[in-house]
Amino acid sequence: MANLKRIQLIALLGIFLAFTVVGLGAWTRLVDAGLGCPDWPGCYGFAIWPMSETEISLANELYPERKFEIEKAVPEVVHRYFAGSLGLLIIGLFLYAVFSKPKNSFIVKITSTMTALVLFQSLLGYFTVSLKLWPQVVTAHLLGGFATTTLLFLTY
Protein backbone atom coordinates (compact mmCIF):
# COMPACT_ATOMS: atom_id res chain seq x y z
CA MET A 1 0.00 0.00 0.00
CA ALA A 2 2.85 2.40 0.75
CA ASN A 3 4.18 1.81 -2.78
CA LEU A 4 0.86 2.88 -4.29
CA LYS A 5 0.93 6.08 -2.20
CA ARG A 6 4.45 6.84 -3.46
CA ILE A 7 3.37 6.21 -7.05
CA GLN A 8 0.41 8.54 -6.55
CA LEU A 9 2.66 11.22 -5.07
CA ILE A 10 5.10 10.96 -8.00
CA ALA A 11 2.17 11.02 -10.44
CA LEU A 12 0.79 14.14 -8.74
CA LEU A 13 4.17 15.84 -9.12
CA GLY A 14 4.12 14.71 -12.76
CA ILE A 15 0.67 16.24 -13.27
CA PHE A 16 1.88 19.63 -12.06
CA LEU A 17 5.01 19.32 -14.19
CA ALA A 18 2.95 18.26 -17.24
CA PHE A 19 0.67 21.29 -16.89
CA THR A 20 3.79 23.44 -16.64
CA VAL A 21 5.26 21.86 -19.79
CA VAL A 22 2.02 22.34 -21.73
CA GLY A 23 1.86 25.96 -20.54
CA LEU A 24 5.49 26.53 -21.51
CA GLY A 25 4.75 25.01 -24.91
CA ALA A 26 1.89 27.48 -25.32
CA TRP A 27 4.19 30.34 -24.25
CA THR A 28 6.76 29.18 -26.80
CA ARG A 29 4.09 29.23 -29.51
CA LEU A 30 2.53 32.55 -28.47
CA VAL A 31 5.86 34.41 -28.57
CA ASP A 32 6.63 32.75 -31.93
CA ALA A 33 9.67 31.01 -30.45
CA GLY A 34 9.03 27.53 -31.85
CA LEU A 35 12.25 27.86 -33.81
CA GLY A 36 14.01 29.96 -31.17
CA CYS A 37 16.75 27.32 -31.30
CA PRO A 38 17.35 25.95 -34.81
CA ASP A 39 18.94 22.70 -33.60
CA TRP A 40 17.86 20.01 -31.19
CA PRO A 41 18.38 19.15 -28.35
CA GLY A 42 20.80 22.06 -27.93
CA CYS A 43 20.43 25.70 -28.82
CA TYR A 44 22.78 27.01 -31.50
CA GLY A 45 25.20 24.25 -30.56
CA PHE A 46 25.14 25.05 -26.82
CA ALA A 47 23.48 23.26 -23.89
CA ILE A 48 21.55 26.46 -23.19
CA TRP A 49 21.30 29.62 -25.30
CA PRO A 50 24.48 31.50 -26.24
CA MET A 51 25.29 34.11 -23.61
CA SER A 52 28.53 35.91 -24.41
CA GLU A 53 29.18 38.07 -27.46
CA THR A 54 31.62 35.41 -28.71
CA GLU A 55 29.01 32.66 -28.36
CA ILE A 56 26.37 34.78 -30.10
CA SER A 57 28.75 35.53 -32.98
CA LEU A 58 29.55 31.83 -33.29
CA ALA A 59 25.83 30.96 -33.21
CA ASN A 60 25.12 33.46 -35.99
CA GLU A 61 27.98 32.01 -38.06
CA LEU A 62 26.71 28.45 -37.57
CA TYR A 63 23.11 29.37 -38.45
CA PRO A 64 23.24 32.42 -40.76
CA GLU A 65 19.65 31.80 -41.92
CA ARG A 66 18.38 31.97 -38.33
CA LYS A 67 20.04 34.79 -36.37
CA PHE A 68 20.08 34.42 -32.60
CA GLU A 69 17.27 36.19 -30.70
CA ILE A 70 17.40 35.87 -26.92
CA GLU A 71 13.65 36.51 -26.52
CA LYS A 72 12.95 33.45 -28.68
CA ALA A 73 15.71 31.18 -27.43
CA VAL A 74 14.81 31.46 -23.73
CA PRO A 75 11.21 30.16 -24.00
CA GLU A 76 12.35 27.32 -26.25
CA VAL A 77 15.17 26.19 -23.94
CA VAL A 78 13.04 26.51 -20.79
CA HIS A 79 10.31 24.40 -22.42
CA ARG A 80 12.86 21.76 -23.46
CA TYR A 81 14.39 21.49 -19.99
CA PHE A 82 11.04 21.21 -18.24
CA ALA A 83 9.90 18.62 -20.82
CA GLY A 84 13.13 16.69 -20.26
CA SER A 85 12.53 16.77 -16.51
CA LEU A 86 9.01 15.44 -17.03
CA GLY A 87 10.39 12.67 -19.24
CA LEU A 88 12.89 11.64 -16.57
CA LEU A 89 10.18 11.70 -13.90
CA ILE A 90 7.95 9.45 -16.04
CA ILE A 91 10.78 7.00 -16.74
CA GLY A 92 11.50 6.94 -13.00
CA LEU A 93 7.82 6.36 -12.26
CA PHE A 94 7.77 3.47 -14.70
CA LEU A 95 10.88 1.88 -13.16
CA TYR A 96 9.45 2.30 -9.67
CA ALA A 97 6.16 0.68 -10.76
CA VAL A 98 7.99 -2.24 -12.39
CA PHE A 99 10.31 -2.98 -9.47
CA SER A 100 7.96 -2.27 -6.55
CA LYS A 101 6.39 -5.10 -4.58
CA PRO A 102 3.56 -5.96 -4.80
CA LYS A 103 3.27 -5.06 -8.47
CA ASN A 104 0.13 -3.32 -9.69
CA SER A 105 -0.30 -4.51 -13.30
CA PHE A 106 -2.62 -1.60 -14.18
CA ILE A 107 -0.03 0.95 -13.03
CA VAL A 108 2.75 -0.91 -14.87
CA LYS A 109 0.70 -0.85 -18.11
CA ILE A 110 -0.14 2.84 -17.76
CA THR A 111 3.43 3.87 -16.92
CA SER A 112 4.91 1.76 -19.72
CA THR A 113 2.49 3.38 -22.19
CA MET A 114 3.39 6.79 -20.76
CA THR A 115 7.11 6.06 -21.11
CA ALA A 116 6.67 5.06 -24.75
CA LEU A 117 4.58 8.19 -25.33
CA VAL A 118 7.20 10.45 -23.75
CA LEU A 119 9.95 8.92 -25.89
CA PHE A 120 7.74 9.49 -28.95
CA GLN A 121 7.13 13.05 -27.73
CA SER A 122 10.86 13.76 -27.71
CA LEU A 123 11.03 12.49 -31.28
CA LEU A 124 8.15 14.81 -32.17
CA GLY A 125 10.02 17.65 -30.45
CA TYR A 126 12.99 16.95 -32.70
CA PHE A 127 10.78 16.85 -35.81
CA THR A 128 9.02 20.05 -34.73
CA VAL A 129 12.38 21.82 -35.03
CA SER A 130 13.92 19.90 -37.94
CA LEU A 131 10.78 20.16 -40.09
CA LYS A 132 10.43 23.84 -39.18
CA LEU A 133 7.07 23.72 -37.39
CA TRP A 134 5.26 21.46 -39.83
CA PRO A 135 1.62 21.80 -38.66
CA GLN A 136 0.89 18.06 -38.50
CA VAL A 137 3.91 17.46 -36.27
CA VAL A 138 3.12 20.46 -34.05
CA THR A 139 -0.47 19.22 -33.62
CA ALA A 140 0.67 15.66 -32.83
CA HIS A 141 3.17 17.08 -30.31
CA LEU A 142 0.41 19.06 -28.58
CA LEU A 143 -1.95 16.06 -28.51
CA GLY A 144 0.89 13.94 -27.10
CA GLY A 145 1.27 16.46 -24.28
CA PHE A 146 -2.43 16.21 -23.48
CA ALA A 147 -2.27 12.40 -23.62
CA THR A 148 0.72 12.37 -21.26
CA THR A 149 -1.17 14.55 -18.80
CA THR A 150 -4.22 12.27 -19.05
CA LEU A 151 -2.11 9.16 -18.36
CA LEU A 152 -0.61 10.86 -15.33
CA PHE A 153 -4.15 11.52 -14.05
CA LEU A 154 -5.00 7.84 -14.61
CA THR A 155 -1.88 6.83 -12.68
CA TYR A 156 -2.83 9.13 -9.83
Buried (B, 14 or more C-beta within 10 A) or exposed (E): EEBEEBBEEBBBBBBEBBEBBBEBBBBBBEBEBBBBBBBBBBBBBBEBBBEEEEBBEBBBEBBEEBEBEEEBBBBBBBBBBBBBBBBEBBBBBBEBBEEBEEEBEEBBEBBEBBBEBBEBBBEBBBBBBEEEBEEEBBEBBBEBBEBBBBBBBBBB
